Structures are given as structure tokens and as C-alpha cells.
Amino acid sequence: MRVPIYQVDAFTKRRFAGNPAAVVVLPSFPSDTVMRAVAAENNLAETAFLVQEEGQYHLRWFTPAVEVPLCGHATLATAAVVMERLSPNLGGVVFQTASGELPVARSADGYVLDFPSRPSEKVSSPPDVSKALGIMPTEVYRNQFNYLAVLDDARNVRDLQPDLVAIAGLDRSGIIVTAPGDDGYDFVSRYFAPAKGVPEDPVTGAAHCMLAPYWAERSGRSSFVAYQASRRGGEVVCRLCGDRVELEGSCVFYLEGQADISL
């Protein structure tokens, strides 16, 4: 079966930066085995699979190893595909997903995702977290998805060289590392999830669903301009709105074509 496929750089205004996501447009979802194989073949942090059915857009996301319940950059990329290629007159789209309805609206500079907030609780710094990172965090938080390790300086976040094997052995699927921002940003971060087949994710929307409530509580503010300091790097505008987080970013198309997804 040949289907349209796009590769889009998300959370960036320039090509070869941000987080690349593949978007595969389907008449219906194939088996999980096929989608895992396609995602592994693409070898990107996430591949989004989109099905339009009875006027609704259904969306699923796969890393090269597993299906994930929420993915920001691939949702942003899929919104760009829908509103720039499939239905250019749309001003917004609502995706039906494992995390509920996810609205995305056009903005002056790109698109705004409306995602669920992911609050966290403070925990005593587990020795395995500091050992995996190679540095002692000032604070450690967790929720059901990830650890959040807070460092005191943005340079420490940028220079971090963690033990990915040790991170893969943690009892959460990934670890976010953050610090107060530099270069005009409110905060910086990086995200490591080797257990999900993503050693380091370049720019992670879902991580900012945890970062935004943390920094809101710490600062008393609700709006931030954040930078994810991976090698590619990307900018995310975050706004905490009750139990939701708005994530705003831009997209750049890199590749458009067809894929043969027959096994």
C-alpha cells in the first residue's frame, strides 16, 4: 500500500533544526506491527499516523520501539500537514488521540497545541538519578511518565553527558533535565528516553507539559519562552492554563512523498 508521507521539522523556523517528525496519512490504521516497522524504518524520534474518518482526525504516535500516549512535536508536524497540505483553508484542527481530544490552532508564528498538563511531585533525590546524570540535581520531581531533574545553571544542562544505559534502567520512561534559562530564555531543558528508543529527543512537547507547571509554581508566572538545548535545538512558547498547557511553535517542511508500507 502506497500512502503519502511527510517529514517536518517542528518547533523551529529553520530547516535542519527543531525536532523532525514523519507524518504518514492513511485511509485506516494498519496493524501495530506495521506501524512499528514504519517508525523503525523512519528512525526518527516519532512517526505520526493520521486517519481521517467521518470528519474526524485520528492520530497515533510511534517511536522506533513503542507507541506513546502523547507527542508534542509530531502533533505539531501533523497539524502543519493538515492545515498546509490536506485542508489549507482550516484555521484549526482537533485530533482524537489516546490522550483525548487535542486541539491545534493557527497562530501568527505557527501553531498552538492545547495539551493536558502533567504536574509532578517532589521526591528525595534518588541516587540512581544523580548517578545516571553524572551530576547532583538541586531538586528531583516525578510523575507517572518521567523524572524531572533541576540543575542550578543552564550551562550544566547544555554540557550534560548522561549515562543512557543507566537512564534506561530507571523506573520512569525518561528524564527531563532543566535549569533557569540563558540567552533570553526563561528556562532550558533536555530530555532523554532511551527506554523508548529515543536516546535524546531534540525538542519535546510532552516534556513541556511537565516543565510548565513546575516553572509556574516556582516563578509565580504562567507564560514562558523555553529552549530545549539538544544538538538541533528548538524553541517552545508555553502557557499554563489551569489543567491545560498551550505549546506554541513553528514548523518547516523537509520532505514530501509516498511510502510503500506493505510488509
Backbone torsions as a table, in degrees:
resi	resn	phi	psi	omega
1	MET	NA	125.3	178.1
2	ARG	-99.2	131.0	-175.2
3	VAL	-137.1	155.6	176.9
4	PRO	-66.5	141.9	176.3
5	ILE	-138.2	141.1	179.1
6	TYR	-129.1	149.1	168.1
7	GLN	-122.5	124.6	-171.4
8	VAL	-128.3	132.6	173.4
9	ASP	-86.1	118.0	-173.6
10	ALA	-106.5	153.1	-177.5
11	PHE	61.3	43.2	176.6
12	THR	-158.8	157.1	174.7
13	LYS	-106.9	1.9	179.3
14	ARG	-132.3	144.2	-179.4
15	ARG	-65.1	149.0	179.7
16	PHE	71.9	21.7	172.1
17	ALA	-133.4	-174.4	-178.5
18	GLY	65.4	-153.9	-177.0
19	ASN	-118.1	115.3	179.4
20	PRO	-75.3	134.1	176.0
21	ALA	-129.5	143.3	170.9
22	ALA	-93.6	142.5	177.0
23	VAL	-125.7	117.8	-179.6
24	VAL	-108.6	123.4	-178.2
25	VAL	-97.9	124.0	-170.6
26	LEU	-125.6	153.1	171.9
27	PRO	-75.6	-28.0	176.1
28	SER	-161.8	160.6	-178.9
29	PHE	-73.3	128.8	172.1
30	PRO	-77.3	-170.7	178.9
31	SER	-67.6	157.6	175.7
32	ASP	-58.3	-34.3	179.5
33	THR	-60.1	-43.2	178.5
34	VAL	-65.2	-45.3	-177.7
35	MET	-65.9	-37.7	175.9
36	ARG	-64.0	-39.1	179.8
37	ALA	-66.1	-41.5	178.4
38	VAL	-63.8	-44.4	179.6
39	ALA	-63.2	-40.9	177.3
40	ALA	-64.9	-38.7	178.1
41	GLU	-64.0	-41.6	178.8
42	ASN	-67.4	-33.5	176.3
43	ASN	56.5	38.5	172.4
44	LEU	-108.3	167.6	-179.4
45	ALA	-55.8	-43.9	175.8
46	GLU	-143.3	146.8	167.2
47	THR	-116.4	129.7	178.0
48	ALA	-97.5	138.4	177.3
49	PHE	-116.6	121.2	-172.3
50	LEU	-116.5	130.4	175.5
51	VAL	-129.0	126.7	173.2
52	GLN	-99.9	124.7	-175.4
53	GLU	-145.1	122.8	178.6
54	GLU	51.7	45.4	176.2
55	GLY	77.7	3.7	179.5
56	GLN	-116.1	148.6	177.2
57	TYR	-103.6	120.4	179.2
58	HIS	-106.1	135.6	-170.1
59	LEU	-135.2	133.3	173.8
60	ARG	-132.4	156.2	-176.7
61	TRP	-131.1	137.8	176.6
62	PHE	-130.8	134.5	164.5
63	THR	-80.0	179.3	173.9
64	PRO	-63.4	-9.9	-176.4
65	ALA	-119.3	-37.1	-170.7
66	VAL	-145.3	162.1	168.3
67	GLU	-81.5	141.4	180.0
68	VAL	-117.2	151.7	-175.6
69	PRO	-81.0	-14.8	-177.5
70	LEU	-157.6	137.5	177.7
71	CYS	-149.0	119.2	-176.1
72	GLY	-76.9	-52.6	-172.4
73	HIS	-67.2	-35.0	178.6
74	ALA	-73.0	-28.0	173.4
75	THR	-69.2	-42.4	176.4
76	LEU	-59.8	-45.0	179.4
77	ALA	-63.3	-40.5	-179.8
78	THR	-66.8	-38.7	176.4
79	ALA	-60.3	-40.2	177.3
80	ALA	-63.6	-40.8	178.1
81	VAL	-62.3	-45.1	-178.9
82	VAL	-64.5	-48.4	-170.6
83	MET	-87.4	-13.9	177.4
84	GLU	-107.4	-22.8	-175.5
85	ARG	-120.7	-48.8	-173.1
86	LEU	-81.7	-43.9	-178.4
87	SER	-140.5	76.8	-172.2
88	PRO	-62.7	-16.0	-179.5
89	ASN	-87.0	-6.3	-178.6
90	LEU	-72.6	140.0	173.9
91	GLY	-98.5	-6.1	179.7
92	GLY	-171.3	165.6	-179.7
93	VAL	-148.8	150.1	176.2
94	VAL	-118.8	123.7	179.3
95	PHE	-98.6	136.0	173.4
96	GLN	-91.1	120.8	-171.8
97	THR	-140.6	176.4	175.6
98	ALA	-65.8	-18.7	177.1
99	SER	-101.1	20.7	179.7
100	GLY	89.8	-166.0	178.9
101	GLU	-75.4	130.3	179.6
102	LEU	-121.0	101.0	177.9
103	PRO	-77.4	145.6	173.2
104	VAL	-134.3	130.9	-178.6
105	ALA	-122.2	149.6	171.7
106	ARG	-64.5	150.4	170.5
107	SER	-134.8	176.5	-178.7
108	ALA	-62.4	-32.4	-176.0
109	ASP	-108.8	1.8	-178.6
110	GLY	162.7	-113.1	-175.1
111	TYR	-145.1	151.8	178.9
112	VAL	-118.5	119.9	175.1
113	LEU	-88.4	141.3	174.8
114	ASP	-112.8	100.7	-171.5
115	PHE	-116.5	158.1	174.3
116	PRO	-70.7	139.4	173.9
117	SER	-69.4	149.7	178.1
118	ARG	-125.1	77.7	179.6
119	PRO	-61.8	164.1	-178.3
120	SER	-139.4	168.0	177.8
121	GLU	-120.0	145.9	179.4
122	LYS	-75.8	139.2	177.5
123	VAL	-130.7	158.2	173.0
124	SER	-63.8	144.1	-173.0
125	SER	-64.0	107.9	-179.7
126	PRO	-66.4	135.2	-178.1
127	PRO	-57.7	-32.2	-178.6
128	ASP	-69.5	-26.4	177.0
129	VAL	-69.8	-50.3	-179.9
130	SER	-64.1	-36.8	177.7
131	LYS	-65.1	-42.2	-179.7
132	ALA	-64.9	-36.6	-178.3
133	LEU	-82.7	-25.0	-175.6
134	GLY	76.9	17.6	179.4
135	ILE	-155.8	148.8	-179.4
136	MET	-87.7	115.8	177.0
137	PRO	-68.1	154.6	173.6
138	THR	-77.1	-29.1	177.1
139	GLU	-148.8	153.8	173.2
140	VAL	-133.3	133.3	177.4
141	TYR	-123.0	164.6	176.5
142	ARG	-152.9	154.5	164.3
143	ASN	-135.3	-166.6	-174.9
144	GLN	-69.9	-13.4	-174.6
145	PHE	-101.8	-47.8	-168.7
146	ASN	-143.6	162.8	162.1
147	TYR	-89.9	153.0	173.1
148	LEU	-126.8	113.5	-179.7
149	ALA	-105.7	126.6	-176.9
150	VAL	-102.3	125.5	175.1
151	LEU	-107.4	166.7	-173.7
152	ASP	-91.6	-8.9	-173.7
153	ASP	-146.9	136.8	-179.2
154	ALA	-60.4	-33.9	-179.8
155	ARG	-62.0	-37.2	177.7
156	ASN	-63.6	-36.0	176.4
157	VAL	-66.6	-45.7	-177.2
158	ARG	-65.1	-35.9	-174.6
159	ASP	-89.6	-4.1	-172.6
160	LEU	-59.2	135.3	174.7
161	GLN	-130.0	81.4	-172.9
162	PRO	-75.2	166.8	174.4
163	ASP	-87.8	102.0	-174.5
164	LEU	-68.1	-31.6	177.1
165	VAL	-64.6	-41.7	178.4
166	ALA	-66.8	-38.8	178.2
167	ILE	-63.5	-39.7	179.2
168	ALA	-62.6	-22.8	-179.8
169	GLY	-90.3	-1.2	178.2
170	LEU	-68.6	164.2	-178.9
171	ASP	-89.0	15.9	168.8
172	ARG	-126.5	159.0	-172.9
173	SER	-75.0	-14.5	179.5
174	GLY	-165.6	175.4	178.3
175	ILE	-137.5	129.1	175.2
176	ILE	-97.3	136.2	176.1
177	VAL	-119.2	133.2	-174.6
178	THR	-143.6	161.2	176.6
179	ALA	-158.9	163.0	172.8
180	PRO	-54.3	147.0	-169.4
181	GLY	-76.7	166.9	171.4
182	ASP	-132.0	176.4	177.3
183	ASP	54.0	32.4	176.8
184	GLY	87.8	-0.6	178.9
185	TYR	-90.3	151.2	-180.0
186	ASP	-74.4	-37.9	173.1
187	PHE	-154.0	159.1	175.8
188	VAL	-120.3	161.9	180.0
189	SER	-156.8	166.3	165.4
190	ARG	-142.5	160.1	-177.2
191	TYR	-138.3	130.2	-178.3
192	PHE	-122.9	127.9	-178.5
193	ALA	-144.3	59.5	-177.8
194	PRO	-63.2	-27.1	178.9
195	ALA	-64.7	-22.3	178.4
196	LYS	-97.2	7.8	-178.8
197	GLY	84.6	15.7	-178.8
198	VAL	-126.6	91.5	-178.1
199	PRO	-53.4	-53.8	170.0
200	GLU	-139.1	125.4	178.7
201	ASP	-84.4	130.3	-175.6
202	PRO	-62.5	-48.2	177.4
203	VAL	-147.2	126.4	-166.1
204	THR	-123.6	106.5	178.1
205	GLY	-61.3	-46.7	-176.9
206	ALA	-61.6	-33.6	177.1
207	ALA	-62.5	-34.4	179.8
208	HIS	-73.5	-14.8	171.9
209	CYS	-70.5	-21.1	173.6
210	MET	-94.6	-36.9	-179.0
211	LEU	-67.6	-42.3	-176.4
212	ALA	-59.5	-49.2	178.2
213	PRO	-65.8	-32.7	177.0
214	TYR	-62.9	-52.8	-176.8
215	TRP	-69.1	-28.4	175.5
216	ALA	-64.5	-44.8	179.4
217	GLU	-66.5	-37.5	-177.9
218	ARG	-72.7	-35.8	-172.8
219	SER	-102.7	-19.2	-173.5
220	GLY	78.6	8.0	178.8
221	ARG	-105.5	169.5	178.7
222	SER	-126.2	-3.5	-176.6
223	SER	-130.2	136.2	-174.5
224	PHE	-144.5	150.2	167.0
225	VAL	-110.7	114.2	-171.5
226	ALA	-114.3	156.2	177.4
227	TYR	-130.1	127.8	174.4
228	GLN	-95.3	116.6	-164.5
229	ALA	-93.8	48.2	171.1
230	SER	-75.9	179.7	178.5
231	ARG	-60.9	-39.9	178.2
232	ARG	-78.0	-42.8	177.0
233	GLY	73.7	151.1	178.1
234	GLY	-168.0	153.9	-175.9
235	GLU	-107.4	135.2	178.7
236	VAL	-129.9	123.2	171.6
237	VAL	-89.4	124.4	-175.1
238	CYS	-117.4	137.2	173.7
239	ARG	-135.1	121.3	177.2
240	LEU	-85.1	123.8	-177.3
241	CYS	-127.8	82.5	-177.6
242	GLY	66.2	-121.8	179.6
243	ASP	-96.0	18.8	176.8
244	ARG	-124.6	157.6	176.6
245	VAL	-127.2	126.2	172.0
246	GLU	-90.8	129.2	178.4
247	LEU	-121.4	119.3	-176.6
248	GLU	-112.8	135.8	178.4
249	GLY	-163.5	173.0	-178.9
250	SER	-110.3	167.3	-179.7
251	CYS	-137.4	150.7	175.0
252	VAL	-132.1	126.6	177.7
253	PHE	-74.4	135.2	177.6
254	TYR	-112.4	-43.1	-171.8
255	LEU	-141.3	139.3	175.0
256	GLU	-139.6	131.1	-178.6
257	GLY	-174.0	-150.9	178.7
258	GLN	-129.1	149.4	177.7
259	ALA	-123.8	139.4	171.8
260	ASP	-94.7	107.6	-173.8
261	ILE	-103.0	18.7	178.4
262	SER	-74.7	135.3	176.0
263	LEU	-86.9	NA	NA
